Amino acid sequence: MSAITVRVPAKVNLQLAVGPLREDGYHDLVNVFHAVSLFDEVTAAEPFDVNPSAAAPLGVRVEGDLAGEVPVSDDNLAVRAARALADRTGRSYRADLLIRKSIPVAGGMAGGSADAAAALVACNELWGLGLPREDLMEIAADIGSDVPFALLGGTAVGTGRGERLAPLETAGVFHWVFALADGGLSTPRVYGECDRLREEAGVAAPTPAVSEALLAALREGDVRALGQALSNDLQPAALALRPSLANTLAAGREHGALGALVSGSGPTCAFLAESAERAHELAALIKDVDGCRSVVTASGPVPGATVAG
């Protein structure tokens, strides 16, 4: 095969419980991931050049409105993923990667992690490696905490630093509105602010635990109960760093969202709607809120990184 295209979803965190800071610099987490129908596409292709020895083993290009915000160097997570896959085999491989961006950059929806997962699947196919999904999950966990879920998709609870996953039973489809903000937020900075706020308040970091109310709402497909059970321990830190997000969250609640929270480390705000029709109505009502660059609607759960037909 000369080219493989993989479609990979964004995620929203239905619950993000942040525990104490560990010696390795990470926090213990309980992270309930939910994959939604907002997708990036990554194509891995055999390089076309007249002098293969002069070309970089792994090249990357980015297309889309957000292309200028994505690095096209060795720091790109998709490049790092492809290199890790090649290293796993002990051989040298070449590929040109094309990323078509729709997932927000630095928006708390794991766009970079999604691209890494897609690159793993695409290069595994392009290079004819035939590695099973379990092996790709191991490589993914070494690249970043959110990468394994982008491979898995659906709805799952992540523990450890979020990389140990257990799929969750869900019923029905849930409809979302995402308010995308101008600019991004640095995930390490948000976690650091979370630690600072807790220390300032004299509050010890709790041992994270999954919400039983959330699990029950997912099992039963109860959208109203799910809206009430949404939670994110990083939200106060994201609001401290980006106060305008409070207005966005308030506007969504005022216009009928069943639940509202900052997605992951932000600054994207996520709103749960009762139906697809209500999601589109809500999107129209909040699109002009100050600090909101644009809005998109999506539904979930959806599968993880998948080779496009």
C-alpha positions, -999 to 999 in steps of 0.1 A, spaced: 0 0 0 13 35 -9 -9 55 16 -31 48 46 -56 73 61 -68 70 97 -96 89 112 -93 96 150 -117 113 174 -114 140 200 -123 133 236 -141 150 264 -135 142 300 -168 134 318 -149 132 351 -113 142 358 -103 136 394 -68 147 402 -49 132 431 -16 140 447 15 148 427 37 118 423 75 115 424 77 111 387 60 145 382 26 131 372 -6 131 393 -27 100 401 -59 104 381 -93 89 376 -102 101 341 -135 91 324 -128 96 287 -156 99 261 -148 99 224 -168 123 203 -175 128 166 -150 156 160 -122 141 140 -86 146 127 -73 126 98 -37 114 95 -24 99 62 9 80 62 23 77 27 55 63 11 78 93 4 81 102 -33 116 115 -40 144 109 -64 171 106 -37 157 87 -7 189 90 12 187 128 12 151 129 26 141 129 63 129 94 74 97 110 87 82 142 73 50 159 85 26 185 70 -6 199 85 -37 212 68 -68 230 81 -77 262 99 -55 252 129 -24 242 108 -4 272 119 -6 261 156 8 226 151 46 220 150 60 203 119 92 194 136 104 162 155 83 175 184 51 167 166 34 138 185 25 120 153 62 120 142 72 108 177 46 80 175 58 69 141 94 69 153 85 49 184 68 24 162 98 20 140 121 17 170 99 -11 184 107 -32 153 145 -23 154 143 -12 117 144 21 99 112 31 81 102 62 61 69 80 58 54 113 49 26 122 74 -3 145 65 -24 157 94 -58 173 86 -68 192 117 -103 197 131 -97 190 168 -87 221 187 -50 226 194 -41 228 231 -79 228 237 -82 200 263 -96 176 237 -64 155 231 -59 166 195 -21 160 196 -26 126 213 -53 117 187 -28 124 159 -2 102 176 -27 74 178 -36 78 142 0 78 131 6 45 150 -23 28 132 -15 43 98 22 34 99 15 0 113 -6 -6 81 17 12 57 48 -7 68 30 -40 70 41 -46 105 9 -64 117 14 -54 153 -18 -62 174 -37 -34 190 -23 -44 224 13 -37 213 2 -3 199 -14 5 232 19 -1 250 37 22 226 10 48 230 13 48 268 50 58 264 41 87 241 15 103 263 -12 97 289 -41 104 264 -28 85 234 -40 50 245 -76 62 247 -75 77 212 -67 42 200 -95 27 221 -123 52 217 -158 47 231 -161 55 268 -135 43 293 -121 51 328 -84 58 329 -63 53 361 -26 58 370 -18 89 349 -47 81 327 -31 54 305 -45 23 322 -79 19 306 -111 -1 313 -140 3 288 -173 14 304 -208 3 296 -229 30 280 -264 31 266 -275 54 238 -259 84 222 -250 117 240 -251 151 222 -225 178 228 -217 214 220 -181 225 223 -172 262 226 -137 267 212 -117 295 227 -91 318 212 -57 304 220 -48 273 240 -39 265 276 -7 246 285 -16 213 302 14 214 326 6 250 335 -30 241 344 -19 212 366 6 234 383 -21 260 389 -43 232 404 -15 223 428 -9 260 437 -46 267 444 -49 236 466 -17 246 486 -30 282 489 -63 269 503 -46 244 526 -65 216 509 -48 182 506 -52 164 472 -78 137 476 -74 101 465 -92 101 431 -122 78 428 -147 72 400 -182 87 404 -208 60 409 -235 84 398 -216 90 366 -212 53 359 -249 47 366 -259 75 342 -238 61 315 -251 25 319 -287 37 319 -283 63 291 -297 89 315 -287 122 299 -300 144 327 -282 124 354 -251 125 333 -252 162 331 -254 165 369 -225 141 374 -200 158 351 -169 170 371 -134 183 365 -109 190 392 -88 211 368 -117 235 361 -109 260 389 -73 262 377 -84 267 341 -108 294 352 -80 311 372 -58 312 342 -86 321 317 -113 339 337 -134 345 305 -143 308 305 -167 314 334 -188 336 311 -189 309 285 -199 282 310 -226 305 325 -240 312 290 -243 275 282 -261 268 314 -284 298 310 -294 286 275 -304 251 287 -273 229 288 -279 199 310 -243 199 321 -213 222 315 -176 219 322 -142 228 309 -129 198 288 -97 184 304 -71 212 309 -92 236 287 -99 261 274 -126 243 254 -159 243 272 -182 213 268 -220 214 271 -243 184 272 -276 187 254 -308 167 256 -309 159 219 -292 167 186 -318 193 179 -312 210 213 -274 208 207 -278 228 174 -301 253 191 -276 258 220 -247 262 196 -265 291 179 -273 308 212 -237 308 226 -216 313 194 -213 351 200 -203 349 237 -172 369 244 -141 347 243 -158 321 222 -140 317 188 -164 292 174 -188 264 183 -192 228 170 -216 201 178 -207 164 181 -220 132 196 -205 102 214 -194 77 220 -176 69 188 -148 44 180 -111 52 183 -85 55 156 -98 37 125 -85 31 90 -107 51 66 -127 31 42 
